Amino acid sequence: MPRPAALALLLALCLTGCSGDGSDDRGSSPSAAPSATTPAGPYQEIEFTGGDGQPRQGRLFGPDDAPVAVVLSHMGRDGDSQDDWTATAEALAERGHQVLTYQRLRPRFQIWQDVVGAVEYLRDHGAERVVVAGASLGAMASLRVALQPSPPTDAVVWVAGGLHSEGMDFDQAAVTGLSCPVLLITGDGDSYGATEDTQQLHAWLPGSELLVLPTPRHGTDILADGGAPAEQLQTAMLDFVDGVAAAPASPC
């Protein structure tokens, strides 16, 4: 091959190789950058002190200046965690509410102390109203705190709670004085017996809202299953909190 032709071919091969490398770099950059810069989740990691003086780890979703805040308490079985509420917390935050989830401490029968600390944290950081919400044992802890004069709460969401468990007992005399908005949710065939207990609580609280979903699943297991019951549960909670935000204050 003549020398000038060989040089031309060599130059063309070099340019082709450089062009290929540049294309690979551009292709890898978009996927590499988010993994290095995107936070683990749309929340702030926080620590707060429970009603028993012990520290808790939690997550704070939504705007810091939101007038309405929600405490989401998870169920009490091994393996249940604040992760079970993440999608609901994100959805509430998208509607302009602040949300606090947390990881409970043992022993389980002191779970209401978690809720006390969470409410106090939100109040101390500017929340004008606080909705206490939970599933199963978390629902019971939420109601117990709402029945106390302090810290002040403004509404309750009960998902598949029970009337008697882990040192918490509710009867008609105990709940009659509750004057704030209450949303009660359960599946129609709850395997833990929450269907009957939730319906009884609704009978004791005639001003409460009751939603019975077509599912045998328990608490946040309904959300994990997905489908229509999960959508109904989450929509009911979102609309309820929006209603609390829009209505005149009516503390528990």
C-alpha positions as a Python dict, from the first residue, in 0.01 Angstrom:
ca = {
    (1, 'M'): (0, 0, 0),
    (2, 'P'): (143, 348, -82),
    (3, 'R'): (263, 536, 223),
    (4, 'P'): (11, 827, 198),
    (5, 'A'): (-278, 583, 171),
    (6, 'A'): (-156, 391, 475),
    (7, 'L'): (-137, 710, 680),
    (8, 'A'): (-488, 806, 573),
    (9, 'L'): (-623, 466, 673),
    (10, 'L'): (-448, 483, 1012),
    (11, 'L'): (-594, 830, 1077),
    (12, 'A'): (-944, 709, 990),
    (13, 'L'): (-914, 415, 1228),
    (14, 'C'): (-802, 645, 1511),
    (15, 'L'): (-1092, 882, 1457),
    (16, 'T'): (-1337, 593, 1452),
    (17, 'G'): (-1198, 455, 1779),
    (18, 'C'): (-1212, 794, 1953),
    (19, 'S'): (-1570, 844, 1839),
    (20, 'G'): (-1670, 507, 1981),
    (21, 'D'): (-1511, 583, 2322),
    (22, 'G'): (-1693, 914, 2346),
    (23, 'S'): (-2025, 745, 2274),
    (24, 'D'): (-1966, 492, 2556),
    (25, 'D'): (-1887, 772, 2804),
    (26, 'R'): (-2206, 961, 2721),
    (27, 'G'): (-2406, 644, 2749),
    (28, 'S'): (-2270, 558, 3095),
    (29, 'S'): (-2281, 906, 3246),
    (30, 'P'): (-2660, 937, 3297),
    (31, 'S'): (-2681, 602, 3477),
    (32, 'A'): (-2372, 663, 3690),
    (33, 'A'): (-2454, 1015, 3809),
    (34, 'P'): (-2786, 945, 3986),
    (35, 'S'): (-2639, 661, 4191),
    (36, 'A'): (-2382, 900, 4331),
    (37, 'T'): (-2602, 1203, 4388),
    (38, 'T'): (-2959, 1084, 4450),
    (39, 'P'): (-3047, 1048, 4824),
    (40, 'A'): (-3166, 717, 4962),
    (41, 'G'): (-3523, 842, 4980),
    (42, 'P'): (-3742, 1153, 4967),
    (43, 'Y'): (-3709, 1215, 5339),
    (44, 'Q'): (-3480, 1338, 5615),
    (45, 'E'): (-3337, 1095, 5867),
    (46, 'I'): (-3420, 1225, 6216),
    (47, 'E'): (-3392, 1127, 6579),
    (48, 'F'): (-3649, 1214, 6841),
    (49, 'T'): (-3710, 1130, 7205),
    (50, 'G'): (-4001, 907, 7299),
    (51, 'G'): (-4231, 966, 7593),
    (52, 'D'): (-4010, 730, 7796),
    (53, 'G'): (-3700, 943, 7735),
    (54, 'Q'): (-3540, 693, 7497),
    (55, 'P'): (-3422, 793, 7146),
    (56, 'R'): (-3604, 681, 6831),
    (57, 'Q'): (-3492, 683, 6470),
    (58, 'G'): (-3737, 817, 6215),
    (59, 'R'): (-3792, 974, 5875),
    (60, 'L'): (-3949, 1309, 5798),
    (61, 'F'): (-4129, 1354, 5466),
    (62, 'G'): (-4278, 1667, 5313),
    (63, 'P'): (-4234, 2042, 5359),
    (64, 'D'): (-4096, 2172, 5687),
    (65, 'D'): (-4356, 2448, 5701),
    (66, 'A'): (-4663, 2227, 5648),
    (67, 'P'): (-4939, 2324, 5893),
    (68, 'V'): (-5068, 1965, 5916),
    (69, 'A'): (-4842, 1674, 6008),
    (70, 'V'): (-4913, 1302, 6026),
    (71, 'V'): (-4753, 1035, 6244),
    (72, 'L'): (-4762, 692, 6078),
    (73, 'S'): (-4710, 401, 6320),
    (74, 'H'): (-4641, 55, 6183),
    (75, 'M'): (-4765, -286, 6296),
    (76, 'G'): (-4613, -491, 6577),
    (77, 'R'): (-4501, -818, 6422),
    (78, 'D'): (-4140, -911, 6366),
    (79, 'G'): (-4048, -781, 6022),
    (80, 'D'): (-4298, -494, 6025),
    (81, 'S'): (-4127, -158, 5991),
    (82, 'Q'): (-4166, 205, 5894),
    (83, 'D'): (-4092, 97, 5536),
    (84, 'D'): (-4449, -37, 5521),
    (85, 'W'): (-4578, 322, 5522),
    (86, 'T'): (-4330, 474, 5275),
    (87, 'A'): (-4561, 496, 4973),
    (88, 'T'): (-4839, 652, 5183),
    (89, 'A'): (-4594, 897, 5343),
    (90, 'E'): (-4471, 1005, 4999),
    (91, 'A'): (-4829, 1049, 4874),
    (92, 'L'): (-4921, 1262, 5176),
    (93, 'A'): (-4606, 1470, 5128),
    (94, 'E'): (-4700, 1530, 4764),
    (95, 'R'): (-5026, 1682, 4890),
    (96, 'G'): (-4833, 1928, 5104),
    (97, 'H'): (-4844, 1752, 5442),
    (98, 'Q'): (-4553, 1664, 5665),
    (99, 'V'): (-4520, 1299, 5769),
    (100, 'L'): (-4314, 1128, 6036),
    (101, 'T'): (-4252, 753, 6031),
    (102, 'Y'): (-4032, 576, 6284),
    (103, 'Q'): (-3895, 240, 6390),
    (104, 'R'): (-4057, 121, 6712),
    (105, 'L'): (-3861, 7, 7014),
    (106, 'R'): (-3928, -295, 7225),
    (107, 'P'): (-4106, -377, 7451),
    (108, 'R'): (-4409, -358, 7227),
    (109, 'F'): (-4651, -267, 7504),
    (110, 'Q'): (-4487, 76, 7530),
    (111, 'I'): (-4541, 160, 7164),
    (112, 'W'): (-4759, 457, 7254),
    (113, 'Q'): (-4447, 620, 7397),
    (114, 'D'): (-4316, 627, 7038),
    (115, 'V'): (-4626, 816, 6930),
    (116, 'V'): (-4600, 1061, 7220),
    (117, 'G'): (-4244, 1150, 7118),
    (118, 'A'): (-4333, 1177, 6750),
    (119, 'V'): (-4622, 1416, 6819),
    (120, 'E'): (-4407, 1628, 7048),
    (121, 'Y'): (-4134, 1645, 6784),
    (122, 'L'): (-4376, 1767, 6518),
    (123, 'R'): (-4533, 2022, 6753),
    (124, 'D'): (-4191, 2151, 6856),
    (125, 'H'): (-4103, 2195, 6487),
    (126, 'G'): (-4405, 2404, 6399),
    (127, 'A'): (-4692, 2169, 6314),
    (128, 'E'): (-5025, 2338, 6386),
    (129, 'R'): (-5223, 2014, 6371),
    (130, 'V'): (-5112, 1653, 6411),
    (131, 'V'): (-5296, 1346, 6284),
    (132, 'V'): (-5201, 1021, 6457),
    (133, 'A'): (-5240, 721, 6227),
    (134, 'G'): (-5137, 360, 6250),
    (135, 'A'): (-5203, 0, 6158),
    (136, 'S'): (-5278, -285, 6399),
    (137, 'L'): (-5073, -221, 6715),
    (138, 'G'): (-4983, 119, 6569),
    (139, 'A'): (-5353, 201, 6540),
    (140, 'M'): (-5408, 116, 6904),
    (141, 'A'): (-5110, 328, 7012),
    (142, 'S'): (-5242, 618, 6805),
    (143, 'L'): (-5585, 600, 6969),
    (144, 'R'): (-5436, 573, 7316),
    (145, 'V'): (-5235, 894, 7264),
    (146, 'A'): (-5537, 1072, 7113),
    (147, 'L'): (-5733, 992, 7431),
    (148, 'Q'): (-5468, 1166, 7643),
    (149, 'P'): (-5481, 1543, 7703),
    (150, 'S'): (-5112, 1578, 7620),
    (151, 'P'): (-4951, 1597, 7373),
    (152, 'P'): (-5243, 1749, 7181),
    (153, 'T'): (-5364, 1570, 6868),
    (154, 'D'): (-5624, 1663, 6607),
    (155, 'A'): (-5743, 1345, 6431),
    (156, 'V'): (-5703, 967, 6431),
    (157, 'V'): (-5666, 709, 6154),
    (158, 'W'): (-5714, 353, 6277),
    (159, 'V'): (-5628, 72, 6035),
    (160, 'A'): (-5717, -276, 6162),
    (161, 'G'): (-5657, -213, 6528),
    (162, 'G'): (-5782, -428, 6816),
    (163, 'L'): (-5967, -332, 7132),
    (164, 'H'): (-5750, -537, 7367),
    (165, 'S'): (-5381, -611, 7319),
    (166, 'E'): (-5036, -547, 7468),
    (167, 'G'): (-5166, -366, 7776),
    (168, 'M'): (-5397, -139, 7577),
    (169, 'D'): (-5770, -180, 7637),
    (170, 'F'): (-6052, 26, 7494),
    (171, 'D'): (-6418, 26, 7594),
    (172, 'Q'): (-6709, 259, 7532),
    (173, 'A'): (-6645, 464, 7844),
    (174, 'A'): (-6281, 520, 7746),
    (175, 'V'): (-6349, 648, 7395),
    (176, 'T'): (-6678, 835, 7434),
    (177, 'G'): (-6511, 1169, 7501),
    (178, 'L'): (-6311, 1164, 7176),
    (179, 'S'): (-6424, 1470, 6982),
    (180, 'C'): (-6181, 1493, 6687),
    (181, 'P'): (-6227, 1343, 6338),
    (182, 'V'): (-6171, 966, 6328),
    (183, 'L'): (-6127, 737, 6026),
    (184, 'L'): (-6163, 363, 6088),
    (185, 'I'): (-6048, 113, 5823),
    (186, 'T'): (-6044, -265, 5819),
    (187, 'G'): (-6076, -559, 5583),
    (188, 'D'): (-6405, -748, 5583),
    (189, 'G'): (-6238, -1075, 5680),
    (190, 'D'): (-5936, -962, 5883),
    (191, 'S'): (-5752, -1272, 5999),
    (192, 'Y'): (-5658, -1106, 6332),
    (193, 'G'): (-6016, -1020, 6430),
    (194, 'A'): (-5983, -650, 6355),
    (195, 'T'): (-6306, -645, 6152),
    (196, 'E'): (-6531, -693, 6454),
    (197, 'D'): (-6325, -467, 6682),
    (198, 'T'): (-6320, -186, 6427),
    (199, 'Q'): (-6694, -207, 6372),
    (200, 'Q'): (-6750, -202, 6748),
    (201, 'L'): (-6532, 107, 6782),
    (202, 'H'): (-6735, 274, 6509),
    (203, 'A'): (-7054, 198, 6703),
    (204, 'W'): (-6903, 367, 7009),
    (205, 'L'): (-6796, 665, 6798),
    (206, 'P'): (-7100, 750, 6583),
    (207, 'G'): (-6924, 1053, 6436),
    (208, 'S'): (-6640, 842, 6297),
    (209, 'E'): (-6597, 735, 5935),
    (210, 'L'): (-6587, 361, 5866),
    (211, 'L'): (-6436, 196, 5559),
    (212, 'V'): (-6459, -183, 5528),
    (213, 'L'): (-6249, -317, 5241),
    (214, 'P'): (-6307, -645, 5053),
    (215, 'T'): (-5997, -825, 5177),
    (216, 'P'): (-5890, -1070, 5448),
    (217, 'R'): (-5551, -901, 5478),
    (218, 'H'): (-5443, -722, 5794),
    (219, 'G'): (-5331, -360, 5829),
    (220, 'T'): (-5054, -251, 5597),
    (221, 'D'): (-5053, -600, 5442),
    (222, 'I'): (-5345, -458, 5242),
    (223, 'L'): (-5110, -199, 5093),
    (224, 'A'): (-4844, -460, 5024),
    (225, 'D'): (-5095, -672, 4831),
    (226, 'G'): (-5181, -385, 4597),
    (227, 'G'): (-5494, -379, 4385),
    (228, 'A'): (-5824, -204, 4449),
    (229, 'P'): (-5829, -246, 4833),
    (230, 'A'): (-5484, -88, 4860),
    (231, 'E'): (-5588, 203, 4639),
    (232, 'Q'): (-5907, 253, 4842),
    (233, 'L'): (-5717, 247, 5170),
    (234, 'Q'): (-5457, 500, 5060),
    (235, 'T'): (-5710, 729, 4891),
    (236, 'A'): (-5928, 728, 5202),
    (237, 'M'): (-5631, 829, 5419),
    (238, 'L'): (-5519, 1103, 5181),
    (239, 'D'): (-5868, 1251, 5150),
    (240, 'F'): (-5921, 1231, 5526),
    (241, 'V'): (-5602, 1424, 5603),
    (242, 'D'): (-5691, 1680, 5337),
    (243, 'G'): (-6028, 1718, 5507),
    (244, 'V'): (-5867, 1773, 5845),
    (245, 'A'): (-5646, 2041, 5692),
    (246, 'A'): (-5943, 2220, 5533),
    (247, 'A'): (-6187, 2202, 5825),
    (248, 'P'): (-6195, 2415, 6140),
    (249, 'A'): (-5977, 2275, 6418),
    (250, 'S'): (-6143, 2015, 6640),
    (251, 'P'): (-5880, 1876, 6880),
    (252, 'C'): (-5914, 1531, 7028),
}
